[in-house]
Amino acid sequence: MKAKTLPVAIAMTTALSASLLVVSSFDNHAQAQEDEFRWKMVTSWPKNFPGVGQGPERLSELVDEMSDGRLTIEVFGAGQLVPGFEVFDAVSDGTAELGHSASYYWKGKAPAAQFFAAVPFGMNAQEMNAWLSYGGGMELWNELYDDFGVDVMVAGASGVQMGGWYNKEINSVDDLDGLKMRMPGLGGEVMSRMGVAIVNMPGGEIFTSLQSGAIDATEWIGPYNDLAFGLHQAADYYYYPGWHEPTVMFEAIVNEDAFAELPADLQAILRTAISDINQSVLDEYTARNNDALETLVNEHEVELRRIPDDVLAQAREHSADVVAELAESSELATRIYDSYQAFQEKVEDYHAISEQAYYNARNPEGDTAQ
């Protein structure tokens, strides 16, 4: 009789252990659901600045709403917690868990990062998003940042930018010689080879520098942001197209350790919210730029000018050299360039008979801004 009860006892013990395991697992999951996380997000933009500065604010609001307050993100503008050009270091060393910026600001740490911000005469926002999501670009971007203890996600785009503000008229390449200009990234390197003295500074310093004569010209983003900065009060001539930045892709950089500490659902919420602002920032620029341009031209009498053909031709020539040299700077840079270039060639072939052909059909008269 006793011998027969032993298997029953073992079975009951096993069932009890399994039940305790389920309860323990449930308790751990419930605990993870109850944990609250308070993050800091540093940016390279003035607090609440239109477009690029609003993206981080929207991200914070979305994450708070979707997580029911379990993950909150306090957003700091440039200079509030760290200077705008120190965002990457702040996230890497854990001063802040999250950052919003543009990768060409880190060319001193990772030169190939410039491929992911803006390439002169390169891909636009639509094409860049396609490469990053479906062409292997995002994987290469994260590989580039592996040594710095951060992950990266694309978090907005400017669309095609303007060519810049000048305090003198540009009629030929010769007029660029000796100019002092604020222009970051690969575009700045191209302009330096055309005789321009490049000066780098955060956005918040541009107006004062242009107004005081510390610089003779600048590019910022486009009409929406340029009007907000009042750049029309400091320069007379506004040039297009923005060959140097067919878009800038903004980045959300995340401290790896902080991200790993989040439960899986909060990780998913953060990724989803970042994906949302990636589109909404671009949408805001598309919606607002032309209204701002009309205000600049019609109310403030800004001189809107097209960059002369010889300037564009020389810029294109120098751009090819600058990009090729960057591609040769490391084995990873070569792989990034090869991937980027192959994808651009592919989308250009299709866009020639789709996007470009449609624009030509919609507007057969061509450049109506002349």
C-alpha positions as CSV (number, residue, x, y, z in Angstrom):
1,M,0.0,0.0,0.0
2,K,2.8,2.4,0.9
3,A,4.7,1.5,-2.2
4,K,1.7,2.5,-4.3
5,T,1.4,5.9,-2.8
6,L,5.0,6.9,-3.6
7,P,4.4,7.7,-7.3
8,V,1.3,9.7,-6.4
9,A,3.3,11.7,-3.9
10,I,6.0,12.3,-6.5
11,A,3.4,13.4,-9.0
12,M,1.8,15.8,-6.5
13,T,5.2,17.2,-5.7
14,T,6.0,17.7,-9.4
15,A,2.7,19.4,-10.0
16,L,3.2,21.7,-7.0
17,S,6.7,22.6,-8.2
18,A,5.3,23.4,-11.7
19,S,2.6,25.6,-10.2
20,L,5.1,27.5,-8.1
21,L,7.2,28.0,-11.2
22,V,4.2,29.4,-13.1
23,V,3.4,31.7,-10.1
24,S,7.0,32.8,-9.8
25,S,7.1,33.5,-13.6
26,F,3.9,35.4,-13.3
27,D,5.1,37.4,-10.4
28,N,8.4,38.3,-12.2
29,H,6.4,39.4,-15.2
30,A,4.1,41.4,-13.0
31,Q,7.1,43.0,-11.3
32,A,8.5,43.9,-14.7
33,Q,5.2,45.5,-15.6
34,E,5.2,47.5,-12.4
35,D,8.8,48.8,-12.7
36,E,9.1,52.5,-13.6
37,F,12.0,54.0,-15.6
38,R,12.9,57.7,-15.6
39,W,15.1,58.6,-18.6
40,K,16.9,61.7,-19.7
41,M,17.1,62.6,-23.4
42,V,19.7,65.2,-24.6
43,T,19.4,66.8,-28.0
44,S,21.5,69.0,-30.4
45,W,18.6,71.4,-30.9
46,P,17.1,74.3,-29.1
47,K,14.3,73.2,-26.7
48,N,10.9,72.9,-28.5
49,F,12.4,74.2,-31.8
50,P,10.0,73.6,-34.7
51,G,10.4,70.3,-36.6
52,V,13.6,68.7,-35.4
53,G,13.1,70.0,-31.8
54,Q,9.5,68.9,-31.7
55,G,10.3,65.3,-32.6
56,P,11.9,64.5,-29.2
57,E,9.0,66.2,-27.4
58,R,6.5,64.0,-29.4
59,L,8.6,60.9,-28.6
60,S,8.4,61.7,-24.9
61,E,4.7,62.1,-25.0
62,L,4.1,58.9,-27.0
63,V,6.2,56.8,-24.8
64,D,4.5,58.1,-21.6
65,E,1.1,57.5,-23.1
66,M,1.8,54.0,-24.5
67,S,3.6,52.8,-21.4
68,D,1.0,54.3,-19.0
69,G,3.7,56.3,-17.3
70,R,6.1,53.3,-16.7
71,L,8.7,54.9,-19.0
72,T,9.1,58.7,-18.8
73,I,11.6,60.7,-20.8
74,E,12.7,64.2,-19.8
75,V,13.9,66.1,-22.9
76,F,16.8,68.6,-22.7
77,G,17.6,71.1,-25.4
78,A,21.1,71.8,-26.5
79,G,23.1,73.3,-23.6
80,Q,20.5,72.5,-20.9
81,L,22.3,69.4,-19.7
82,V,25.2,69.1,-22.2
83,P,26.3,71.1,-25.2
84,G,24.7,70.2,-28.5
85,F,27.9,68.6,-29.9
86,E,28.4,66.4,-26.8
87,V,25.1,64.5,-27.1
88,F,26.9,61.3,-28.4
89,D,29.3,61.3,-25.5
90,A,26.6,61.9,-22.9
91,V,24.6,58.8,-24.1
92,S,27.7,56.7,-24.5
93,D,28.9,57.3,-20.9
94,G,25.4,57.1,-19.4
95,T,24.9,60.7,-18.5
96,A,21.7,60.4,-20.5
97,E,19.9,57.3,-21.7
98,L,18.8,58.7,-25.0
99,G,19.9,61.4,-27.5
100,H,18.5,63.0,-30.6
101,S,21.0,64.5,-33.1
102,A,22.6,64.0,-36.5
103,S,25.4,61.6,-37.1
104,Y,27.7,63.9,-39.0
105,Y,28.4,65.7,-35.8
106,W,30.5,62.7,-34.7
107,K,32.8,62.5,-37.7
108,G,35.8,63.0,-35.3
109,K,34.9,59.8,-33.6
110,A,33.4,57.7,-36.4
111,P,34.1,59.4,-39.8
112,A,31.8,57.0,-41.7
113,A,28.9,58.2,-39.6
114,Q,28.5,61.0,-42.1
115,F,27.0,58.5,-44.6
116,F,24.0,58.1,-42.4
117,A,23.2,61.9,-42.1
118,A,23.7,63.4,-45.5
119,V,25.7,62.7,-48.6
120,P,26.0,65.5,-51.2
121,F,24.0,64.6,-54.4
122,G,23.1,61.4,-52.6
123,M,19.7,59.9,-51.6
124,N,16.7,61.8,-50.4
125,A,14.6,61.0,-47.3
126,Q,12.4,58.5,-49.0
127,E,15.4,56.7,-50.5
128,M,17.4,56.8,-47.2
129,N,14.5,55.3,-45.2
130,A,14.3,52.5,-47.8
131,W,18.0,51.8,-47.6
132,L,18.1,51.9,-43.8
133,S,15.0,49.6,-43.4
134,Y,15.3,47.2,-46.4
135,G,18.8,47.7,-47.8
136,G,21.0,46.8,-44.8
137,G,21.8,50.4,-43.9
138,M,20.5,50.2,-40.3
139,E,22.6,47.1,-39.5
140,L,25.7,48.9,-40.8
141,W,24.9,52.0,-38.8
142,N,24.6,50.0,-35.6
143,E,27.8,48.1,-36.4
144,L,29.6,51.4,-36.7
145,Y,28.4,52.4,-33.2
146,D,29.1,49.1,-31.5
147,D,32.4,50.2,-29.9
148,F,30.6,53.2,-28.2
149,G,28.0,51.3,-26.2
150,V,25.0,52.8,-28.0
151,D,22.3,51.6,-30.3
152,V,20.9,53.8,-33.0
153,M,17.5,54.2,-34.7
154,V,16.5,56.6,-37.4
155,A,14.4,59.3,-35.9
156,G,13.3,61.9,-38.4
157,A,14.3,63.6,-41.7
158,S,14.5,67.1,-42.9
159,G,13.8,66.4,-46.6
160,V,15.8,68.3,-49.2
161,Q,17.3,71.4,-47.6
162,M,18.1,74.9,-48.9
163,G,21.4,75.9,-50.3
164,G,22.1,78.5,-47.6
165,W,22.0,82.2,-46.7
166,Y,24.7,84.5,-48.0
167,N,25.5,88.1,-47.4
168,K,26.7,88.6,-50.9
169,E,25.4,87.5,-54.3
170,I,26.9,84.3,-55.7
171,N,27.3,84.5,-59.5
172,S,30.1,82.0,-60.0
173,V,32.6,79.8,-58.1
174,D,35.0,82.7,-57.8
175,D,32.5,84.4,-55.5
176,L,32.9,81.6,-52.9
177,D,36.6,82.2,-52.4
178,G,37.4,83.3,-48.9
179,L,33.9,83.2,-47.6
180,K,33.4,82.1,-44.0
181,M,30.5,79.7,-43.8
182,R,28.8,77.4,-41.3
183,M,28.2,74.0,-43.1
184,P,28.7,70.7,-41.3
185,G,29.4,67.2,-42.7
186,L,30.6,66.2,-46.2
187,G,29.0,69.3,-47.7
188,G,31.3,71.4,-45.6
189,E,34.3,69.5,-46.8
190,V,33.2,70.0,-50.4
191,M,32.8,73.8,-49.9
192,S,36.3,74.0,-48.3
193,R,37.7,72.6,-51.5
194,M,35.9,75.4,-53.4
195,G,37.7,78.1,-51.3
196,V,35.2,78.5,-48.5
197,A,36.5,78.6,-44.9
198,I,34.2,76.3,-43.0
199,V,33.1,77.1,-39.4
200,N,31.2,74.6,-37.3
201,M,28.8,75.7,-34.6
202,P,25.5,74.5,-33.0
203,G,22.3,75.9,-34.4
204,G,21.7,78.3,-31.5
205,E,24.9,80.3,-32.4
206,I,24.1,80.8,-36.1
207,F,22.1,84.0,-36.0
208,T,24.5,85.9,-33.8
209,S,27.5,84.8,-35.8
210,L,25.9,85.7,-39.1
211,Q,24.6,89.0,-37.9
212,S,27.9,90.0,-36.3
213,G,29.9,89.1,-39.4
214,A,31.8,86.3,-37.7
215,I,30.5,84.2,-40.7
216,D,29.5,85.4,-44.2
217,A,27.1,82.6,-45.0
218,T,25.3,79.6,-43.4
219,E,23.1,76.8,-44.1
220,W,20.7,75.6,-41.4
221,I,17.8,73.4,-42.5
222,G,15.0,75.0,-44.6
223,P,12.4,77.8,-44.7
224,Y,10.4,76.5,-41.7
225,N,13.4,76.5,-39.3
226,D,15.3,79.4,-41.0
227,L,12.3,81.7,-40.5
228,A,12.1,80.6,-36.9
229,F,15.7,81.5,-36.4
230,G,15.2,84.9,-38.1
231,L,18.1,84.3,-40.5
232,H,16.4,86.7,-43.0
233,Q,17.3,89.5,-40.6
234,A,21.0,88.7,-41.0
235,A,21.5,87.8,-44.7
236,D,19.9,89.0,-47.9
237,Y,20.3,86.1,-50.3
238,Y,18.7,82.7,-50.0
239,Y,19.9,80.0,-52.3
240,Y,18.6,76.6,-53.6
241,P,18.9,73.7,-54.1
242,G,20.4,72.0,-51.1
243,W,22.8,69.8,-53.1
244,H,24.9,69.2,-49.9
245,E,22.0,67.8,-47.9
246,P,19.3,66.0,-50.0
247,T,18.0,65.2,-46.6
248,V,19.5,65.0,-43.1
249,M,18.4,61.8,-41.3
250,F,18.2,62.4,-37.6
251,E,19.1,59.8,-35.1
252,A,17.9,58.5,-31.8
253,I,20.9,57.1,-30.0
254,V,20.2,54.8,-27.0
255,N,22.6,53.7,-24.2
256,E,22.9,49.9,-24.7
257,D,22.9,49.1,-21.0
258,A,19.9,51.3,-20.3
259,F,18.0,49.8,-23.2
260,A,18.8,46.2,-22.0
261,E,17.3,47.0,-18.6
262,L,13.9,47.8,-20.1
263,P,11.3,45.0,-20.2
264,A,10.5,43.7,-23.7
265,D,7.3,45.6,-23.9
266,L,8.9,48.9,-23.1
267,Q,11.7,48.2,-25.6
268,A,9.0,47.7,-28.2
269,I,7.1,50.9,-27.1
270,L,10.3,52.9,-27.5
271,R,11.1,51.5,-30.9
272,T,7.5,52.1,-32.1
273,A,7.5,55.7,-30.8
274,I,10.8,56.4,-32.5
275,S,9.4,55.0,-35.7
276,D,6.5,57.4,-35.4
277,I,8.6,60.5,-35.1
278,N,10.8,59.3,-38.0
279,Q,7.8,59.9,-40.3
280,S,6.1,62.8,-38.4
281,V,9.2,65.0,-38.4
282,L,9.5,64.7,-42.2
283,D,5.7,65.3,-42.6
284,E,6.0,68.5,-40.5
285,Y,8.7,69.9,-42.7
286,T,6.8,69.0,-45.9
287,A,3.7,70.7,-44.6
288,R,5.4,73.9,-43.3
289,N,8.3,74.7,-45.6
290,N,6.4,76.3,-48.4
291,D,4.3,78.5,-46.2
292,A,7.5,79.7,-44.5
293,L,9.2,80.3,-47.9
294,E,6.3,82.4,-49.0
295,T,6.5,84.5,-45.8
296,L,10.3,85.0,-46.4
297,V,9.9,86.0,-50.0
298,N,6.6,88.0,-49.9
299,E,6.7,89.6,-46.5
300,H,10.4,89.9,-45.7
301,E,11.5,90.4,-49.3
302,V,14.2,87.8,-49.2
303,E,16.1,87.4,-52.5
304,L,15.5,83.8,-53.5
305,R,18.2,82.6,-56.0
306,R,19.2,79.4,-57.7
307,I,22.8,78.3,-57.2
308,P,24.7,78.9,-60.5
309,D,25.3,75.9,-62.8
310,D,29.1,76.2,-62.6
311,V,28.9,76.1,-58.8
312,L,26.8,73.0,-58.9
313,A,29.0,71.3,-61.4
314,Q,32.1,71.9,-59.4
315,A,30.4,70.9,-56.2
316,R,29.3,67.6,-57.9
317,E,32.9,67.0,-59.0
318,H,34.4,67.6,-55.5
319,S,31.6,65.6,-53.9
320,A,32.6,62.5,-55.8
321,D,36.2,62.9,-54.5
322,V,35.2,63.6,-50.9
323,V,32.8,60.6,-50.7
324,A,35.4,58.3,-52.3
325,E,38.1,59.3,-49.9
326,L,35.7,58.7,-46.9
327,A,34.9,55.3,-48.3
328,E,38.6,54.4,-48.3
329,S,39.1,55.5,-44.7
330,S,38.3,52.0,-43.2
331,E,37.1,48.6,-44.1
332,L,33.7,49.3,-42.5
333,A,33.5,52.7,-44.4
334,T,34.1,50.8,-47.6
335,R,31.3,48.4,-46.9
336,I,28.9,51.2,-45.9
337,Y,29.8,53.1,-49.1
338,D,29.4,50.0,-51.3
339,S,25.9,49.3,-49.8
340,Y,24.9,53.0,-50.0
341,Q,26.0,53.4,-53.6
342,A,24.5,50.2,-54.9
343,F,21.2,51.0,-53.3
344,Q,21.2,54.6,-54.7
345,E,21.9,53.3,-58.2
346,K,19.0,50.9,-57.9
347,V,16.4,53.4,-56.7
348,E,17.6,56.0,-59.2
349,D,16.9,53.6,-62.0
350,Y,13.3,53.2,-60.9
351,H,12.8,56.8,-59.8
352,A,13.8,58.0,-63.2
353,I,10.6,56.5,-64.6
354,S,8.5,57.0,-61.5
355,E,9.2,60.0,-59.2
356,Q,11.2,62.1,-61.7
357,A,9.1,61.3,-64.7
358,Y,6.0,62.2,-62.7
359,Y,7.4,65.5,-61.5
360,N,8.4,66.3,-65.1
361,A,4.9,65.5,-66.3
362,R,3.2,67.4,-63.5
363,N,5.4,70.5,-64.1
364,P,6.6,70.5,-67.8
365,E,7.8,74.0,-67.5
366,G,10.5,73.0,-65.0
367,D,11.9,75.3,-62.3
368,T,9.1,77.9,-61.7
369,A,11.1,79.6,-58.9
370,Q,13.3,81.4,-61.4
